[in-house]
Amino acid sequence: YLEPHTNRLLEAINKEVLEPATEKLKWQGKKGLVVIVDNLEKLHNSVKPSGSSQAEYLFVDRGEQLKQLNCHLVYTIPLVLIFSNVLGRLTDRFGVDPKVLPMVPVQLRDSSQFPKGITLLQQMVMARAFPGVSWEGSRNLITRVFDSPETLEQLCRVSGGHVRSLLMLLQTCLQKTDYLPLSRDCLGSVIRQRCNTLKNTVTDDEWDLLHQVAQEKSLRGEERYQSLIHSMFVFEYRYQDELWFDVNPILAEAKELQ
């Protein structure tokens, strides 16, 4: 219904909303306006009658219109576009390469430990436990939340650097016990429970792919993305211009990957 009026809507938004807002910001000493359009990465990847996926239709077919808003823009996009053959057209539409927000590395591509990543995740957990307390202070309070610093480290490591997974594991631990500190046994129980839940959704073909990812640290193609990354079986990591993929550490506990 609105599509025939798109150009008029864009013109009205620019003239009635964005331009006055930008002028007011500049009067206040600001450089301009930045609009962040969030949650578009969660678009369902359904196929439209034209044959394009919903993501391709919005960001490639209609990308030129998305650029017409007169302000600085940040769009979140579905990762599947980066693994598809429309990436070149997407980059051409917006004139920049998409920026990826990867997991926090908990180990490097060669499987060596990465203490810096673990420490950052620990800081995040303790900042939630003791808001306003610096890391220098909260690191001395770890044993008020966990039975040992090693339990917190294990929680961060098994999250794979996926922040939402880390918080979900922590929340599940808190639901399983009525008191603090959280024990290593409690965390181990939560890890096994999560592992069983995840592995029950993995097909035989996907187990073969997971073995390949574990060995090669790479992943190619839209179809593999859909089955592995979208399902959180595999995580993407970037550090110092190096890109690699690895199996979700929760799934790495499964005997099928031993």
FIMAR-155328 format. One record per atom (N, C-alpha, C): x, y, z; residue in three letters. Coordinates in steps of 0.02 Angstrom, whole numbers, padded with zeros to 5 digits, always signed. Each point is the difference from the previous one (the first is absolute). Layout:
XYZALA;...
# end
This chain:
+00042-00060+00000TYR;-00042+00060+00000TYR;+00043+00063+00000TYR;+00054-00001+00040LEU;+00041+00060+00006LEU;+00052+00005-00056LEU;+00014-00055-00033GLU;+00056-00001-00047GLU;-00004+00055-00054GLU;-00058+00012-00030PRO;-00003+00054-00051PRO;+00017+00069+00028PRO;-00004+00008+00066HIS;+00011+00065+00030HIS;+00070+00005+00033HIS;+00043-00049-00013THR;+00065-00002+00034THR;+00040+00064-00009THR;+00006+00023-00062ASN;+00041+00060-00012ASN;-00028+00062+00035ASN;-00067+00007+00001ARG;-00030+00056+00036ARG;+00011-00005+00075ARG;-00002-00062+00026LEU;+00012-00010+00072LEU;+00072+00018+00018LEU;+00047-00022-00042LEU;+00071+00016+00013LEU;+00011+00076-00001LEU;-00031+00033-00048GLU;+00008+00072-00005GLU;-00030+00035+00062GLU;-00057-00024+00022ALA;-00032+00030+00059ALA;+00041-00011+00063ALA;+00027-00061+00008ILE;+00042-00015+00059ILE;+00062+00045+00000ILE;+00031+00008-00059ASN;+00060+00042-00004ASN;-00016+00072+00018ASN;-00053+00028-00030LYS;-00015+00071+00008LYS;-00032+00017+00067LYS;-00043-00044+00025GLU;-00039+00016+00059GLU;+00032-00025+00065GLU;+00043-00051-00005VAL;+00028-00030+00061VAL;+00076+00007+00003VAL;+00035-00027-00050LEU;+00073-00005+00004LEU;+00035+00068-00007LEU;-00021+00039-00049GLU;+00033+00065-00009GLU;-00008+00046+00060GLU;-00061+00009+00027PRO;-00007+00042+00060PRO;+00040-00028+00059PRO;+00000-00067+00008ALA;+00037-00030+00056ALA;+00074+00013-00007ALA;+00026-00007-00061THR;+00072+00011-00012THR;+00019+00073+00015THR;-00043+00046-00022GLU;+00014+00071+00013GLU;+00002+00015+00074GLU;-00048-00028+00037LYS;-00001+00013+00073LYS;+00062-00029+00034LYS;+00021-00059-00023LEU;+00060-00031+00029LEU;+00062+00042-00014LEU;+00004+00028-00061LYS;+00058+00041-00017LYS;+00001+00064+00040LYS;-00059+00028+00015TRP;-00004+00058+00044TRP;+00026-00016+00070TRP;-00006-00063+00019GLN;+00024-00022+00066GLN;+00073-00021-00001GLN;+00032+00011-00057GLY;+00071-00017-00006GLY;+00014-00071-00022GLY;-00052-00036-00018LYS;+00010-00069-00024LYS;+00016+00002-00075LYS;+00029-00056-00024LYS;+00018-00002-00071LYS;-00058-00022-00045LYS;-00049-00031+00028GLY;-00056-00023-00040GLY;-00038-00055+00035GLY;-00038-00039-00039LEU;-00044-00051+00026LEU;+00020-00068-00026LEU;+00002-00050+00043VAL;+00010-00069-00019VAL;-00062-00040+00019VAL;-00027-00036-00048VAL;-00058-00043+00012VAL;+00022-00073-00005VAL;-00013-00038+00052ILE;+00015-00072+00001ILE;-00065-00038-00008ILE;-00004-00039-00054VAL;-00060-00041-00013VAL;+00017-00071+00021VAL;-00023-00019+00058ASP;+00020-00064+00031ASP;-00052-00054-00013ASP;+00021-00062+00013ASN;-00043-00060-00002ASN;-00017-00024-00070ASN;+00025+00033-00052LEU;-00014-00024-00067LEU;+00039-00064-00015LEU;+00050-00016+00041GLU;+00036-00064-00009GLU;-00045-00059+00015GLU;-00057+00013+00033LYS;-00045-00055+00018LYS;-00054-00013-00052LYS;+00006+00033-00058LEU;-00049-00011-00054LEU;-00005-00075-00016LEU;-00061-00023-00009HIS;-00010-00069-00021HIS;+00022-00007-00073HIS;+00039-00052-00015ASN;+00029-00006-00066ASN;-00048-00034-00049ASN;-00062+00022+00000SER;-00050-00028-00045SER;+00012+00026-00071SER;-00024-00038-00049VAL;+00010+00018-00070VAL;-00063+00034-00026VAL;+00009+00059-00030LYS;-00056+00038-00027LYS;-00019-00027-00069LYS;-00059+00018-00026PRO;-00021-00024-00066PRO;+00050+00015-00056PRO;+00040+00053+00009SER;+00049+00018-00051SER;+00059-00048-00002SER;+00006-00043+00052GLY;+00056-00046+00005GLY;+00054+00025+00047GLY;-00001+00063+00019SER;+00048+00028+00048SER;-00020-00018+00071SER;+00049-00010+00044SER;-00016-00008+00070SER;-00021+00067+00029SER;-00031-00002+00058GLN;-00022+00063+00032GLN;+00060+00046+00012GLN;+00056-00028+00022ALA;+00059+00041+00014ALA;+00028+00030-00064ALA;+00004-00041-00054GLU;+00025+00025-00064GLU;-00045+00055-00028GLU;-00065-00010+00006TYR;-00048+00049-00026TYR;+00010+00067+00036TYR;+00006-00002+00067LEU;+00004+00062+00038LEU;+00066+00037-00012LEU;+00056-00037+00007PHE;+00065+00033+00000PHE;+00033+00007-00068PHE;-00018-00043-00047VAL;+00029+00004-00067VAL;-00049+00033-00049VAL;-00059-00030-00007ASP;-00048+00028-00048ASP;-00023+00070+00020ASP;-00008+00012+00066ARG;-00024+00065+00023ARG;+00055+00039+00037ARG;+00062-00022-00007GLY;+00055+00032+00036GLY;+00009+00073-00017GLY;-00012+00018-00063GLU;+00008+00069-00021GLU;-00047+00046+00039GLU;-00060-00024+00015GLN;-00047+00041+00038GLN;+00020+00004+00073GLN;+00029-00053+00027LEU;+00023+00002+00069LEU;+00054+00053+00010LEU;+00037+00016-00053LYS;+00053+00049+00004LYS;-00025+00072-00004LYS;-00063+00009-00018GLN;-00025+00067-00015GLN;-00018+00042+00061GLN;+00003-00030+00059LEU;-00011+00039+00061LEU;+00060+00045+00012LEU;-00011+00065+00009ASN;+00055+00049+00004ASN;+00029+00005+00070ASN;+00035-00053+00021CYS;+00036+00000+00063CYS;+00049-00059-00003CYS;+00043-00004+00049HIS;+00044-00058+00005HIS;-00043-00060+00021HIS;+00011-00057-00033LEU;-00043-00058+00011LEU;+00042-00062+00017LEU;-00025-00039+00047VAL;+00027-00066+00015VAL;-00057-00049-00002VAL;+00003-00048-00046TYR;-00051-00052-00005TYR;+00031-00066+00024TYR;-00036-00037+00041THR;+00020-00069+00014THR;-00031-00044-00054THR;+00039-00048-00026ILE;-00023-00041-00055ILE;+00008-00074+00017ILE;-00039-00044-00031PRO;+00008-00072+00012PRO;+00068-00024-00026PRO;+00035-00038+00041LEU;+00066-00025-00019LEU;-00003-00043-00064LEU;-00058-00029-00014VAL;-00004-00043-00059VAL;+00019+00037-00063VAL;-00009+00066-00002LEU;+00017+00038-00060LEU;+00075-00001-00013LEU;+00040-00005+00052ILE;+00072+00000-00008ILE;+00024-00067-00028ILE;-00039-00053+00009PHE;+00018-00066-00024PHE;-00033-00016-00067PHE;-00039+00047-00027SER;-00036-00014-00061SER;+00033+00034-00060SER;-00023-00017-00060ASN;+00030+00028-00060ASN;-00026+00071-00016ASN;-00039+00029+00046VAL;-00022+00070-00010VAL;+00046+00049+00036VAL;+00053-00025+00031LEU;+00044+00044+00040LEU;+00028+00057-00043LEU;+00021-00016-00061GLY;+00028+00051-00044GLY;-00050+00055-00015GLY;-00062-00019-00014ARG;-00052+00049-00014ARG;-00016+00041+00063ARG;+00001-00033+00058LEU;-00014+00035+00063LEU;+00053+00054+00012LEU;+00064-00018-00009THR;+00055+00047+00010THR;-00005+00057-00049THR;-00019-00016-00062ASP;-00007+00052-00051ASP;-00056+00049+00018ASP;-00054-00025+00028ARG;-00057+00043+00018ARG;+00020+00052+00053ARG;+00037-00024+00051PHE;+00013+00044+00057PHE;+00070+00031-00002PHE;+00043-00025-00045GLY;+00066+00029-00008GLY;+00050-00016+00055GLY;-00018-00046+00045VAL;+00046-00021+00053VAL;-00009-00075+00011VAL;+00053-00032+00025ASP;-00007-00070+00018ASP;-00037-00006+00066ASP;-00043-00050+00008PRO;-00034-00010+00064PRO;+00051-00013+00056PRO;-00014+00027+00058LYS;+00043-00011+00059LYS;-00031-00056+00042LYS;+00040-00048+00020VAL;-00025-00057+00038VAL;+00018+00009+00074VAL;-00049-00011+00044LEU;+00014-00002+00072LEU;+00008-00074+00019LEU;+00061-00024+00007PRO;+00010-00071+00014PRO;-00006-00017+00074PRO;+00011-00063+00016MET;+00003-00020+00070MET;+00064+00029+00032MET;+00001+00003+00066VAL;+00062+00017+00036VAL;+00044-00062-00001VAL;+00060+00003-00028PRO;+00042-00060-00003PRO;+00017-00026+00070PRO;-00012-00064+00012VAL;+00022-00031+00063VAL;+00061-00044-00013VAL;+00012-00016-00063GLN;+00062-00032-00021GLN;+00013+00020-00073GLN;+00062-00005-00021LEU;+00018+00021-00067LEU;-00008-00056-00050LEU;+00014+00015-00064ARG;-00012-00049-00053ARG;+00040-00063+00011ARG;+00060+00006+00029ASP;+00042-00059+00012ASP;-00019-00037+00064ASP;-00057+00018+00029SER;-00027-00030+00061SER;+00038+00019+00063SER;+00046+00048-00005SER;+00035+00024+00060SER;-00046+00045+00040SER;+00009+00003+00064GLN;-00043+00039+00043GLN;+00010+00075-00013GLN;-00054+00038+00011PHE;+00001+00073-00011PHE;-00024+00034+00064PHE;+00045+00009+00048PRO;-00019+00028+00065PRO;-00034+00068-00004PRO;+00018+00041-00049LYS;-00030+00067-00005LYS;-00075-00005-00010LYS;-00022-00046-00044GLY;-00071-00008-00012GLY;-00037-00025+00061GLY;+00030-00049+00035ILE;-00030-00027+00061ILE;-00008+00055+00052ILE;+00052+00042+00007THR;-00002+00054+00049THR;-00056+00049-00015THR;-00009+00017-00063LEU;-00053+00047-00019LEU;-00069-00028+00017LEU;-00010-00065-00011LEU;-00064-00031+00017LEU;-00010-00002+00076LEU;+00054-00014+00036GLN;-00005+00001+00073GLN;-00019+00069+00026GLN;+00030+00051-00030GLN;-00016+00069+00021GLN;-00074+00014-00010GLN;-00028-00024-00057MET;-00071+00012-00014MET;-00044-00033+00052MET;+00015-00063+00018VAL;-00040-00036+00049VAL;+00003+00036+00068VAL;+00060+00019+00021MET;+00007+00031+00065MET;-00028+00071+00002MET;+00000+00034-00057ALA;-00032+00067-00003ALA;-00075-00006+00011ALA;-00030-00056-00022ARG;-00071-00010+00011ARG;-00014-00020+00073ARG;+00047-00036+00029ALA;-00009-00021+00070ALA;+00011+00059+00048ALA;+00047+00044-00017PHE;+00016+00057+00044PHE;+00004+00064-00043PHE;-00058+00027-00019PRO;+00000+00061-00042PRO;+00037+00057+00033PRO;+00040+00034-00040GLY;+00035+00058+00026GLY;+00066-00015+00032GLY;+00015-00065+00011VAL;+00064-00020+00030VAL;+00050-00014-00057VAL;+00059+00028+00004SER;+00051-00010-00052SER;+00022-00072-00001SER;+00031-00020-00056TRP;+00025-00068-00006TRP;+00053-00014+00054TRP;+00040+00049+00015GLU;+00050-00009+00052GLU;-00032-00019+00067GLU;-00060+00028+00012GLY;-00034-00016+00062GLY;-00042-00063-00005GLY;-00035-00009-00056SER;-00046-00057-00005SER;+00036-00066-00009SER;+00061+00001-00026ARG;+00036-00064-00008ARG;+00015-00031+00068ARG;+00002+00041+00052ASN;+00011-00026+00068ASN;-00066-00025+00031ASN;-00056+00009-00036LEU;-00066-00021+00025LEU;-00026-00061-00037LEU;+00041-00029-00045ILE;-00023-00057-00041ILE;-00026-00056+00044ILE;+00034-00014+00056THR;-00020-00057+00042THR;-00065+00013+00039THR;-00027+00060-00006ARG;-00067+00012+00028ARG;-00055-00023-00048ARG;+00019-00009-00064VAL;-00048-00021-00051VAL;+00014-00071-00023VAL;+00063-00018-00005PHE;+00020-00067-00022PHE;+00044-00032+00053PHE;-00001-00067+00002ASP;+00038-00034+00053ASP;+00076+00008-00010ASP;+00020+00018-00061SER;+00071+00011-00014SER;+00006+00041-00063SER;+00056+00036-00010PRO;+00011+00036-00063PRO;-00001-00047-00060PRO;+00021-00063+00011GLU;+00001-00048-00055GLU;-00070-00016-00026GLU;-00051+00003+00042THR;-00069-00012-00022THR;-00023+00056-00046THR;+00015+00062+00018LEU;-00016+00056-00043LEU;+00037-00006-00067LEU;+00062-00019+00003GLU;+00039-00007-00061GLU;-00029-00055-00045GLU;-00022-00055+00031GLN;-00031-00054-00039GLN;-00065+00023-00032GLN;-00039+00039+00036LEU;-00062+00028-00028LEU;+00015+00042-00061LEU;+00050+00044+00005CYS;+00017+00043-00057CYS;+00027-00041-00058CYS;+00039-00051+00015ARG;+00031-00040-00054ARG;-00053-00040-00038ARG;-00047-00030+00037VAL;-00049-00043-00031VAL;-00053+00040-00038VAL;-00005+00065+00013SER;-00046+00043-00037SER;+00023+00011-00071SER;+00064-00012-00013GLY;+00028+00012-00066GLY;+00006+00073-00016GLY;-00008+00044+00050GLY;+00004+00071-00013GLY;-00065+00029-00027GLY;-00054-00041+00000HIS;-00066+00023-00021HIS;-00035+00028+00061HIS;-00006+00067+00003VAL;-00022+00032+00061VAL;-00069-00023+00023VAL;-00047-00006-00047ARG;-00067-00021+00019ARG;+00000-00071+00028ARG;+00042-00044-00029SER;+00005-00069+00026SER;+00029+00000+00070SER;+00050+00043+00011LEU;+00031+00003+00066LEU;-00052+00020+00052LEU;-00040+00052-00015LEU;-00050+00023+00047LEU;-00055-00052+00010LEU;-00017-00037-00053MET;-00051-00052+00006MET;+00025-00057+00045MET;+00063-00020-00008LEU;+00029-00051+00043LEU;+00001+00023+00073LEU;+00019+00063+00009LEU;+00003+00028+00068LEU;-00070+00001+00031LEU;-00050+00022-00039GLN;-00068+00002+00025GLN;-00026-00069+00019GLN;+00017-00050-00041THR;-00021-00069+00015THR;+00032-00025+00064THR;+00064+00017+00010CYS;+00033-00019+00062CYS;-00035+00031+00061CYS;-00019+00063-00006LEU;-00033+00034+00055LEU;-00069-00030+00015LEU;-00032-00026-00053GLN;-00066-00031+00010GLN;+00005-00069+00032GLN;+00058-00032-00006LYS;+00008-00068+00026LYS;+00020-00003+00073LYS;+00018+00057+00028THR;+00023+00001+00069THR;-00032+00058+00038THR;-00007-00007+00064ASP;-00033+00051+00041ASP;+00050+00045+00035ASP;+00064-00012-00011TYR;+00050+00039+00037TYR;+00064+00008-00041TYR;+00038+00050+00020LEU;+00066+00012-00028LEU;+00052-00021+00051LEU;+00061-00015-00021PRO;+00026+00004-00069PRO;-00021-00059-00043PRO;+00000+00011-00066LEU;-00016-00053-00048LEU;+00058-00050-00002LEU;-00017-00064+00000SER;+00052-00051+00004SER;+00020-00025-00069SER;+00059-00030-00003ARG;+00024-00031-00062ARG;-00047-00057-00021ARG;-00027-00037+00048ASP;-00046-00054-00016ASP;-00064+00025-00031ASP;-00025+00056+00025CYS;-00061+00030-00028CYS;+00013+00021-00072CYS;+00056+00033-00013LEU;+00016+00021-00067LEU;+00008-00061-00046LEU;+00032-00053+00025GLY;+00008-00060-00041GLY;-00067-00031-00018GLY;-00047+00001+00046SER;-00067-00026-00014SER;-00035+00041-00054SER;+00007+00066+00004VAL;-00032+00044-00049VAL;+00032-00010-00069VAL;+00065-00009-00002ILE;+00035-00012-00064ILE;-00024-00064-00032ILE;-00005-00053+00040ARG;-00023-00065-00028ARG;-00072+00005-00025ARG;-00042+00036+00038GLN;-00069+00009-00020GLN;-00005+00037-00066GLN;+00039+00054-00006ARG;-00001+00040-00062ARG;+00029-00040-00058ARG;+00052-00039+00013CYS;+00030-00041-00052CYS;-00050-00051-00027CYS;-00036-00032+00045ASN;-00050-00050-00021ASN;-00056+00032-00041ASN;-00020+00061+00020THR;-00052+00035-00036THR;+00023+00017-00071THR;+00062+00025-00006LEU;+00026+00019-00065LEU;+00011-00060-00046LEU;+00031-00052+00027LYS;+00020-00055-00044LYS;-00060-00039-00025LYS;-00056+00004+00035ASN;-00060-00034-00023ASN;-00028+00031-00064ASN;+00023+00061-00017THR;-00024+00034-00060THR;+00050-00006-00058THR;+00057-00033+00011VAL;+00051-00006-00052VAL;-00013-00062-00042VAL;-00001+00008-00066THR;-00009-00057-00045THR;+00067-00034-00014THR;-00003-00059-00029ASP;+00062-00037-00017ASP;+00044+00041-00047ASP;-00031+00032-00050ASP;+00039+00041-00047ASP;+00033+00058+00036ASP;-00034+00028+00049GLU;+00028+00057+00036GLU;+00057-00022+00045GLU;-00004-00060+00028TRP;+00057-00026+00039TRP;+00062-00004-00044TRP;-00008-00022-00063ASP;+00057-00004-00046ASP;+00028+00069-00013ASP;-00044+00050-00009LEU;+00023+00068-00011LEU;+00035+00028+00062LEU;-00025-00017+00058LEU;+00031+00024+00062LEU;+00070-00028+00008LEU;+00009-00064-00019HIS;+00068-00029+00001HIS;+00046+00040-00046HIS;-00025+00018-00058GLN;+00042+00039-00048GLN;+00017+00068+00029GLN;-00048+00034+00030VAL;+00013+00065+00030VAL;+00051-00005+00056VAL;-00006-00051+00041ALA;+00047-00009+00056ALA;+00071-00010-00026ALA;+00007-00032-00057GLN;+00067-00014-00027GLN;+00027+00058-00041GLN;-00044+00030-00042GLU;+00023+00050-00048GLU;-00009+00072+00024GLU;-00042+00011+00049LYS;-00015+00067+00026LYS;-00028+00046-00054LYS;-00035-00028-00048SER;-00028+00040-00054SER;-00071-00023-00016SER;-00036+00044-00035LEU;-00070-00014-00017LEU;-00017+00041-00062LEU;-00026-00034-00051ARG;-00015+00035-00063ARG;-00070-00018-00023ARG;-00033+00049-00031GLY;-00064-00013-00032GLY;-00060+00018+00042GLY;-00052+00024-00034GLU;-00061+00021+00033GLU;-00035-00058+00034GLU;+00000-00058-00032GLU;-00036-00058+00029GLU;+00031-00022+00065GLU;+00067+00000+00003ARG;+00034-00019+00062ARG;-00012+00052+00054ARG;-00001+00063-00020TYR;-00015+00051+00049TYR;-00068-00013+00032TYR;-00050-00011-00043GLN;-00068-00009+00024GLN;-00005-00057+00051GLN;+00036-00054-00014SER;-00007-00059+00043SER;+00043+00002+00063SER;+00055+00037-00002LEU;+00047-00002+00056LEU;+00003+00064+00041LEU;+00011+00056-00032ILE;+00005+00063+00039ILE;-00068+00023+00024ILE;-00050-00004-00044HIS;-00066+00022+00021HIS;-00027-00041+00058HIS;+00021-00063+00003SER;-00021-00045+00054SER;+00045+00004+00061SER;+00051+00043-00003MET;+00049+00009+00055MET;+00040-00063+00013MET;+00010-00041-00052PHE;+00045-00057+00006PHE;+00072+00021-00010PHE;+00010+00055-00037VAL;+00067+00026-00017VAL;+00001+00075+00014VAL;+00057+00024+00025PHE;+00009+00071+00012PHE;+00054+00028-00045PHE;-00006+00064-00016GLU;+00050+00034-00041GLU;+00043+00045+00044GLU;+00066+00000-00014TYR;+00047+00039+00039TYR;+00044+00042-00047TYR;+00017+00060+00023ARG;+00046+00044-00036ARG;+00046+00033+00050ARG;+00066-00004-00015TYR;+00048+00031+00046TYR;+00063+00017-00040TYR;+00021+00063+00003GLN;+00060+00024-00035GLN;-00001-00022-00074GLN;-00054+00016-00034ASP;-00008-00012-00072ASP;-00004-00074-00017ASP;-00005-00044+00049GLU;-00008-00071-00014GLU;-00072-00021+00012GLU;-00027-00040-00045LEU;-00069-00024+00004LEU;+00000-00075+00005LEU;-00039-00027+00046TRP;-00008-00072+00004TRP;-00066-00018+00032TRP;-00020-00064-00007PHE;-00061-00025+00029PHE;+00018-00058+00046PHE;-00041-00011+00050ASP;+00011-00057+00044ASP;-00066-00025+00028ASP;+00001-00062+00021VAL;-00061-00032+00027VAL;-00017+00031+00067VAL;-00064+00012+00011ASN;-00025+00022+00065ASN;+00029-00046+00054ASN;+00038+00028+00049PRO;+00031-00042+00051PRO;-00049-00045+00037PRO;-00064+00020+00005ILE;-00050-00042+00032ILE;-00007-00065-00039ILE;-00002+00005-00067LEU;-00006-00060-00042LEU;+00065-00040-00001LEU;+00056+00034+00009ALA;+00064-00035+00001ALA;+00003-00050+00057ALA;-00044+00006+00049GLU;-00003-00048+00055GLU;-00033-00065-00021GLU;-00036+00000-00056ALA;-00036-00059-00021ALA;+00047-00055-00022ALA;-00016-00063+00015LYS;+00043-00056-00018LYS;+00005-00008-00075LYS;-00051+00025-00036GLU;+00002-00005-00074GLU;+00058+00039-00030GLU;+00029+00048+00037LEU;+00055+00039-00026LEU;+00067-00016+00034LEU;-00001-00050+00043GLN;+00062-00017+00035GLN;+00045-00042-00046GLN;
# end
